[in-house]
């Protein structure tokens, strides 16, 4: 809410992107509080819980949003779980916005804790989460091994690279408020699929990246005088460029730490490392806002959401995809 206030009052925000990628969730009440800020109507079901021995319990909108928010998009991936999926599912089912990214994790169990006399505790699953269209969020877990290896299975099956490879556990057709077909029983499938960036699987990139925090901190300490010229985030964003000499200094630093890689001059790795250095340095100068201002410029999922929001009627554009 603090960030929304800043975005609205200082930046004139009209539309909102909620980034829930790699967000494993949190408290149910916080998720429904967030959702209530996105709906003007009172009494809309956002999620409900139900179990074999637990009666249905519904969570609804309050009808009291503090800000006027236009179009909404929610970014998810295979690391988005639990409360993140509650938000994404409600937005999708009510056609309040669009979901962009990759299929979410699929965690929708309600647990109760029972304290035992020896100081330990038992957490017992008593119910499951369902979206407004009656979709089950939880994926199947009959086979412990397959459940634990789910993310690796998604990669091997090609699901992270192609929407056509997404496995649907429940073929039952559910419908959004505007009649779009959606499926349940295995997380939330996005409206717009964005494949995983294969650079994230590149060995050279992964080896080099682990030494970026140390290098950027040293660079920040050594270059504070020069960095004073960037007293404004917009100025930094437009004008800062990491020199070839400084980039080479980072590569040498990583080599000194024992990193071996195949081709440090690989163009795509070079570009990605430079971007990450600039983003991390921006965090030192301007906090998290500085980091994401730089990082989001090259983030294909964020840029896809921005592009969609610039359509005259985004949801109409979505239905045509």
N, C-alpha and C positions, 0 to 999 in steps of 0.2 A: 504493500500500500504506500510505503514511503517512496518507492521508485515510481509508482504511478503518479503520485502527487508531483514529483519532479518533472516527469515526462509531460504531464498535462499543463502544469503552470509555467514551466520554463521553456518547454519545447513545442507546445501546441499539439501534442499527440492526438492523432485521429484514429489510427488503427494500431493493433497490438499483436506482437509476435511473442509467444510464450515458449521458451526453449526448455524442453524436458528431456533432452537427449542425455543418456547416461545418468538419469535421475532415478534412483531406486525407490523413491516414494517417501512417505512420512505419515503424519496423522490424517485420518479420515476427515476430521473436522476442519483442518486447514484446507484440504482439497475442496470441500464443499463451500467454505468461506470464499475461496478464490472464485469458484464458479458462480457464486451469487453476485459477484461484482460484474459478471459478464451477461447477466440476464435482467431485463427490466420487469419481467412478469413475476408474480408471486405464486408459489405452489407448484412449480415445475419439478418433477422428480429428476434428481441428478444421478442418483445411484440407490440401489436397495440391497439389503443383505437378507439371506434366507438360508436355512439349514434344515436337515431332517428333523431335528428336535427344537429348532429355533424359528419362531414365527417371523414373517416378513416385516422388515423395518425400513421405512423410506426416509430419504434425506432430500429436502426440497429447497428451492430458491426462496430467499427472503423478500425479493422484490424491492430491495433498498440499495442499489448500487450508488457509490459515491461519485463516480465519474461517468461521463458519456463516452462509451467506447464503440467505435465503428466496427470494422471487420476484424476478425480474430483468426490467427493461425497458430497451430500447436505443432512443434517439432518433436518427433519421437524417433527412437531407434531401438535396437535389441537390448539396450541397457535401461530402458524406461519401464518402470514396474510399479505395481500397487497404486498408490495415490496418483502417480503420474498417469496411469491408465484410466483411473476414474475421471480425471479431467478430460483426457483425450476422448474417452468414450461418450461422455455427456455432450461435449462440443459437437462431435460427429453425429450422434443420434438426433440432436435437435437442429441439425444443420445451422448451427450458430457460427461455424467457421470451417476451416479445412485442416486436415491432418497431413503433415508432410514428413517424409523420411522413410523409415523401414518399420516392419512389424515389431511391436513392443514385446516385452519379455513374457507376459502372461502369468501374473501373480495376483490372485484375487481371493485369498483366503482370510477369514476372520478367526482370530484365535483368542481364547480366554486363558488367563494364567491362574493356576492353582498353587498356592504356597504349601509346601510340605513341612512336616515337623522338624526335619533335619536341616532346614535352611535352604534346601533346594526347591525347585519349582517345576511344575509340569505345564507346558503350553499346549492346549488342546484345540484343534481346529473344530469349530462349531457351526460355521456358516460360510457362505461364499458371496462375493460381490457380483452384482449384475448391473448392466448399463440400463438406461431408460427403455431401450427397445427389447429388453429381456435377454440380452446377450450375456453369457458367462465369460468373465475375463480370464479365469484360471485355465491354464493349459493342462492337458492330461499328465498324470504323474504315476501311472500304474507301474512303470519300469523305472526304478531309481537310477539305473545307469544311463538310460536314454535321457532322463530328466536332467541329470548333471551334465551331460554332454550335448545339451540342446544347441548351444551357440556354435560349437564346432560342427554339429550336424547341419546347421543353417548355412555355414560357409561351404561345406563340402557339397551340399545339394545345389548350390548356386543361388540360394535365396537372397543373399546379401548383394548379389550382382544383378539379379533379374526379378522383376515382379511376377513373371510367369512361373517362377519356381517356388513361390510362397505356398507352403503346405497349410491347408485349412482342415483343422481337426473336426469341426462341426459344419456339415454342409447345409444345415438348416438356414433358410433365407430369412433374415430379419430386415426390417425396413426403418429408415430414418423418417423424420417428420414430413419430409418432402418426397418420400417414396423411393429413395435410393436403397439398393440392396447392400447389406453389410453382413459380415459373418462373425461368429464368436468362437469360444472354446480354445483360444490360443493367443491371447493378446489382442491388440487393436491393429488392424491393417490400415495403413495410411491411404488417404484419398489420392495423394500424389507420391509416387515412389521415387526415391533418390538412391542410387546404388552406393555402396560403401566406396570410399576413396581408396584405391589400391595402394596409394602412397603410404597409407597407414600400415601396410603389410611389407613395405620395402625394408630390407635388412639394414641398408646403409642409413636410411632416415632414422630408423629406430635406434641404431647404435649411436648416431651423432646426437640425437635429441636428448638423450639422458644427461648430457653434459652441458646443456644450454643454461639451466638455472645458475650453475656455478660461474660460467663464463659471463653471462649477462650481469651478474652482481659485480664481478670484477670490473667489467667494462663501465658500469654505472659509477663505481667508485673512482675509476681512473679518469673518466671523461666529464666529471660534474661541471667543470668550468665551461666546456664547450656546450654541454646540454642546457645551460641556462638560457641559451638563445631560443629554446623551445618552451616558452613559459605558458603556452596555450596549446591545448590538445589539437585543435584544428590546424594550427601552424605545424605542429609535429607530424600530424597525419599527412599533410600535403608535402612537406619539405624534407623530412628525414630520410636519408638513404644510407644504408650500411655500405661502406667502401669495400672494394675488393681486398684491400690490405687487411681490414678488420675481419672480413669473412675468412681470409686465409689464416689469420691469427687464431680464429676459433677452431678451424680444422687442425692446425698444428697443436692447439691445446688438447683437443680430443686424442690426437695421436700420442702425445706425451702421456696421456692417461691410459694408454694401452689399447685404444680402439683401432681395429683393423677393418677396412671396408674395401669394397671392390672398385668403386669408381667415384671418388668424391667430387668429380667435376660433372657428374650426371646432372643435366640441366634442371630437371624437375625437382630433384633433391636439393640442389643449390637454391632454387627459387623458394622452396618451402622452408628451408632452414633460415633464409634471410627474413622471410615473413615472420617466423616464430621469434627470431631475435628481436625484430622491431616491436612485435606485440608484447613480449616479456619486458623489454626495456620501457615500453609505454606504461606497463603496470607499475614499474618503479617510480615513474614520474607522475602518473595520474590515477593510480589505483585500478580496480577492476574495470571501471568504465573505459579507461585507456586501453587495456588489453583487448576488450571486445570490439572497441571501435576499429582497431586495426584488423583483428582476426576475422570479423564478420565481412570485411570487404571481399575476402576470397573464399568465404564459406558458401558452397553451392546450395546448401539447404536454406540458409538464410536468404541468399540472393533469389532463390526460387520463390520464397514467400513474399519478398518485397515486390518482385515482378508481378506476381498474381494480384497483390493488393493494389497495384496501379491500374488494373483493369477497371473499366467503368462499373461493372457489376461482377465482382470476383466469384461469387457462388455460381452465377450463370456460366462463367468461364470454366469453372471446375466441372460442372455437369457435362460440359462438351468435351472434356478430355477423355 
